[in-house]
Amino acid sequence: MTGHRILVVDDEVRVLASLRRGLELSDFEVVTAGDGAEALAMVRSTSPDAMVLDVNMPALDGEGVVTALRAMGNDIPICVLSARSAVTDRIACLERGADDYLTKPFDLGELVARLRALLRRRVTTERPDAQVRIGQVQIDLAGHRVLAAGTPVDLTKREFEVLAMLADNPGIVLGREQILSTVWGYDFATDTNVVDVFVSYLRRKLEAPGAPRVVHTVRGVGFVLREQP
């Protein structure tokens, strides 16, 4: 896991310098950008393998960068950075298609571990030509298509990966650690609640008001895809 190019985006010069130094010592090649517009330009000119993106920037912020990249069909792995008080900004970036987040201040070692996990997960695997139906939700695993009560559902790449893992194991309760390991590639302990966040997104998109719940929480264990509680 060496030689990967990481684009670091932050409007604070000292933060950029610190992250560059730390990531280079971890055997990454690092390019930097000081704002959102420059970040989009650097994606086009340097083709980075992953991005570390600050949320709070003037003009084009982190949310805008994520939105623009996903609209262009660019699926570069993105780890967003946010101050602890900027919860809504962080969640908004995940909803737009970011893959992970860290709150400031953070440990460089965990950032490095998460980047390596995201890079491992970028290697895609073919899924069987299978259709899974749970209640009113129909999932085309091979075609990456989802219908809820016959209506197409627009999911981000990461949302679909979480749903697909649950659909691969219908009726089986999967722990947060299992999902983090399979979907995010984490092979280390972390206290992130990113799985819960993405499950909440799936529920919002799959379960219209009054529709039966299909993604259930088993308290103290994890999550399961099934018709009954």
N, C-alpha and C positions, 0 to 999 in steps of 0.2 A: 504494500500500500504506500508506495513512494512515487514521487514525481507528478502527483496530481496537482493541477493548477486550481487554486482557490482565489476567487474574487472577494475581497473584503471591502465593504461599503460602510463608511461612517463619516460624518461631517466634522469630527474632532480629530485634529492632526495627531495628537498624542496617542489616542486610542488606535488609530491606524498604524502608527509606528510600533506600538506595543504588540498588536496582533500580528503584524508582519513578522516581527522578530520571533515571537513564540511559535508561529506556524512554520516558519522556515527552519527553526531548530527541530521541528517535528517532521522534517523531510518533505514538506509541501513547497511547491512553487507558488508564490503569492503575487497577485496584482491587486491594485487598490483603486478605489474611486471615492471622491469626496462628497458626492450627492447622487440623487436618483437618476438624473439625466446622464451624467457621466457613467453611471453603472450600466445603463442600457447600451451605451456606446461601447463600453468595454466588453460586454457580453458578445456583441457583434464582432469586435476586432480581435479578441483574444481567446474566444471559445473556452471559458473556464469549465472545470468539471463539477464545481459546486460553488455556492455563494454563502458568505456570512453577511447578513444585511441588518443594519440598524433600522429601527422603526421610525424614530423621531428625527426627521431631517427637514430642513426648510424646502420650500418649493415642492418638488416631487418626493414624497416620503416613501418609507418602506412598503406600505400598503399599495401605493401607486405603482411601484416597481414590480411587485408580485403580480398585480392585476395585468400590467402591460405584457409581461413575459408570458403569462399563461394564455392571454388573448392571442399572442403570436404563435402559440403552440410549442413554446420552449419549455421543456420539462426539467431544466436544470435543478438539482436538489438545492433547496434554500433553507438555511437555518437563520431565523430572525432573532435579533437581540432587542431587548426592551427593558426599560426601567421598571422596577416592581410596581410603581404606581400607574403604569400605562397598560393595565390589563385589557381594556377595550381595544387599544391599538394592536396588541399582540394577537388577540382572538380574531380581529378583523383580518390580519395577515394570513392566519391559518385558514380562515374561510375563503380567502381569495386563492389559496393553493400553495401556501408555504408548507414545508414538510415538517419542520420542527422549530422549537424556540428555546431560548435561554434567557433568564432574567438577569439583569445587572445588579450587583457584581456577580461574576461567575468565575469558576475555576477553569484555567486554560486547558488542563488535562481533560476535563469533561467535554469541552468544545471539540478538542482533537478527537476524542472517542466518538462523539456524535457524528462528526464529519466522516470519519472512516466508516461508520455504520451506514450513513446515507450513501456513500460511494459504493459500498458492497451491494446495497439494495438496488443500485441503478442497473445492475445486470439483470435483465428481465428474463423470466422463464415462461415458456408457453403453458397455457392452461388447457385442460381437456375440453373437448367440445361438449360442454354440459350446460343444461338448463336447470336451475333450481327455483322452485316455487314455494314460498312460505306465505300463507294467507293471500293477500292481494298483491304481494311483491313477487315479481318474476326477475330472475337474475341470469343473464347470459354471460357465463364466465369467460368463454373464448372471445366473444364479441365486445366485451366491456360495455354491455348495455343493461339498463335497469328500467323496469316498468313498475309503477305503483298504481293499482286500480286501472291498468291499461294506459296510463299516461307516462311518457318518458321522463326520467329523473336525471337531472344534470349533476353528476358527482365529479369531484376533483379526483386526480389520480390516487392520492393517498386515501381519500374516503372510499374509493372503490376497492383498494387493496384491503382495507379493514373489513368491508362487507364481504369481499370474496373469501377471506380467511374464515369468517363465520359461516359463510355458505358452504365452504369445503367441509365443514364439521357441523352440519345441522343437528340441533338437539344436544350438542355437547358443549358444556360450559368451558370457556377458555379464559385463563387467567390473564391479568394485565401483563405479566412478565412474558407469557407465551406470545401475546400479540406484539409487544415491543420487540421481542427477539425476531419474530418472523417478518413483520411489516417494516419495522424501523432498523432491523439488524443489530439491535443492542445486545451485546454480550457482557454487559457490566451493570452494576446496581445503579439505579437512579430514582429520584423521587418525583419525576415529572408526572403530571396528570394529563398528558397529551392524549392518551387512549380515551379517557373519559370525555375529553373535549370533542374528539372525532366521533365518538358514539352519539354524543348529543347532536352533532350535525346530521348524522344519518337518521336519527329519529325525527328531526325536524323535516327532513326531506322525504322520508318514506312514509311517515305516519300523519296523514292529513287529519284535521280535527274530526274526532269521532271515529276514525279508523282504528282497528285493533292494533295493539302493540306487537311488533315482531322482533325487536331487539330488546331483550330482557336483561336486567341486572340481577345477578345472584349475589346477594350481599356477602362480602368477605371472600368471594371466590372469583367472580369475573363476569363475563357476558356470554349470552347464548342467543342464537337465532332460532326461533320456534313460534308456533301460533299461540300456544297456551302459556300462561305465566309459569 
